[in-house]
C-alpha cells in the first residue's frame, strides 16, 4: 500500500524524478509509472490498483498533463474514489484547459522559478494532514472493492472491533473531513453491520431452540406451541437483558478503574508539585544572593567604565581631528589629480586637431564631461574652465570639411563608406546611386534608367564585393564591384513567413518602397524594410528571402503610415536585427526572422534612426528630436538631441559592454557628438548643413565621416 500516487506528463519527467527522490528520502512510499509504453487493459488496471492503494493522489499540472487523456483519466478515477488529491503546478497553462475535478482545489506552486525546498515542505505538511484518516479511507476502499469484485462475499465483511472502528470513522468523516467516504464504503459498512446483526439473531435462535428442547422434555412443546413461542421471546429478552447488564457492569468497572488511576495520578502530581515548589523557593533564594553580588560588581564596573569612557572620548576627539586633516589632504590631492587629467585631455585635444580631428573631438568631449561633473569642487577660480572651453572651441571652429559634393540634382537620402575607406556611395531622390573616390570624383553610377523614382538607401557590403541599394518603387539592386555591373537575380522559392513556406517565382524586389537596408557582417544576408511594414531577409547565396511583418501590419495589409519601417541595423555579431517604425516603436528580431521580446515603446513620434550592439542595447532617434538608450526592455537614458528630428545615429567608440561616444545627425542641419559618460547637455556641435542631414557614415579608420 503506497503513501502517494503521482500522475504526470512525460515532458515533466525530470522534475518528477526529483520529487520522487525527495519523497523517498522523507520515508514516503510512492507509486509512479515510469514506463513509456502503449496503454493496454492490463496496464490500466495496474494504474487503477495503484490509485486505489495510495493514501494521497498528486497531480503535476502543466500544459501537457492537462491535455493528456491518460492524465485526465487518472484524475477522474482518483476523484471517483474520493482520494485526497493535491494538485501541484509545474508549468503554467491556459485557464480554459483546467481539469474540472481539480478546479476547486488549492494548488501548490512548484514553478521552475520557485525554490524547491520550501515548496516541498508545504507538500509534506499537506500530506501529513489527517494522515490516519486517509489511511483508514484507503484500507476500507480496498476491502470494499475486493468485496464487490468477489460478488459480495459475506466472508469478507467487517466484524467485531474492526466494524465498530469503521462505523466510528464513517461518522467522523461525514462531519466534513477529506477525503469524503465513497458510496461503496458506506454500503460495505452498512452490509457488514446487517450481517453482524443477523449472526446475533442466529445465536439467539440457537439458544431459544435449546430452551424449547428443554421445555419439550417437560411435555409442553408439542401441545402448547403458542406458549413455546412466548417463552422463546421471553428467553430472548432475558438473554438481551443479561448482556445489557453485563455491558453495564463492564462499563462501570472501566469507569472505576479510570477513576482509581486518575486519583493515583493526582496524588503523584501533588507530590511532584510540592517538590517543585520547594526547589523553586531554594532557587529564588540563591538568585537573590547572586543578584546582590552582581549589583555590587556592576557598581564597581560602572565607576571603572566612566573613567575609561572619559579617556576614550578624549582619544576619539583627537583621532577625529587627525582623520579630518588626512581626508582634507587626500581630497586636495584627488582634486589636483582630476584637474591635471582634465587639463591634459584639453591640451591633447588641441595638439591632435590638425592630424586626428575626430580623436581631438572625443578628447575635448571627455574633458568637458569630467569638468561639468566636478565644476564647483575642482575649479572655484575658473582657470581650468578657460582651457576646456578653448579646446572645445578649437575643435568646433577648426573641424575640416574634406569635400563638398554637389553633383546630385535632388535630396541625398543615404551615404556609405567602402570597407577600404577609398570610396563613398550616395543615393539620391534624383533616382541615381553614385560612387565617388575620397577626393569627390565620380567613379560610377547606377540607376540611370530609374528616373521618376527616388533612390532611398545604399550600403557597401562588409567584404567589399558588392553594393546594395533600394528605390521607393520597391526595387533594390545588388551591384558587383568586381564587374561594375548590376546583377539580376531570379529565385524559385519564396518564404512568406517563417511558419508558412510557399513556392512561387518572384523578382528580386519589394512591393512597396524600400526605405532602409542593412547587410550582415559576413556579407551573406541583406535585410530590407519598406513602407508597408514588411521586412525581407534575403539570402544572397540561395537567392531566397523570408518576409515578416510587425504586429498589426500583416503582409496583405493595405499600406498605412504607421507600419512604415524607417531604419534597420544589424548587431556587429550578426545575430540581432533592430528596426525603427513609424508607430513610434523599435523592435528586435533574430537573423532568422523571429521576434525578440516585446516592442520597445516610449516615443509618441516616428522613430527614424536605430543602432544595436552585441549585448542588445539599442539607441534610437525619433521625429521629435529625442535620443533614447534602451537596455533590455526599459529606457536607461533619454535627452533632446536635435530641434526638428534625429535622422541618423552611429557609434564612435565603446569600452567592453559600455557605449562611450555616439554621433547624431538631424533635421536642424547639425551633426552632434555625444559623450555618453558625461553630460548630454554639452555635445560638440558641427553646423554641417543649411538643410536637414539625412544620413552619415564613418570611414573604417574612424577619422572621417
Secondary structure, 3 states (H helix, E strand, C coil): CCCEEEECCHHHHHHHHHHHHHHHHCCCCEECCCCCCCCCHHHHHHHHHHHHHCCEEEEEECCCCCCCHHHHHHHHHHHHCCCEEEEEECCCCCHHHCCHHHCCCCCEECCCCCCHHHHHHHHHHHHHCCHHHHHHHHHHHHHHHHHHHCCCCHHHCCCHHHHHHHHHHHHHHCCCCCCCCCHHHHHHHHHHHHHHHHHHHHHHHHHHHHHHHHHHHCCCCCCCHHHHHHHHHHHHHHHHHHHHHHHHHHHHHHHHHHHHHHHHHHHHHHHHHHHHHHHHHHHHHHHHHHHHHHHHHHHHHHHHHHHHHHHHHHHHHHHHHHHHHHHHHHHHHHHHHHHHHHHHHHHHHHHHCCCCHHHHHHHHHHHHHHHHHCHHHHCCCCHHHHHHHHHHHHHHHHCCCCCCCCCCCCCEEEEEECCCCCEEEEEECCCCEEEEECCCCEEEEECCCCCCCCEEEEEECCCCCEEEEEECCCEEEEEECCCCEEECCEECCEECCCCCEECCCEECECCCCEEEEEECCCCCEEEEEECCCEEEEEECCCCEEEEEECCCCCCCCCCCHHHCEEEEEECCCCCEEEEEECCCEEEEEECCCCEEEEEEECCCCCEEEEEECCCCCEEEEECCCEEEEEECCEEEEEEECCCCCEEEEEEEEEECCEEEEEEEEECCCEEEEEECCCCCCCCEEEECCCCCCCCCCCCCCCCCC
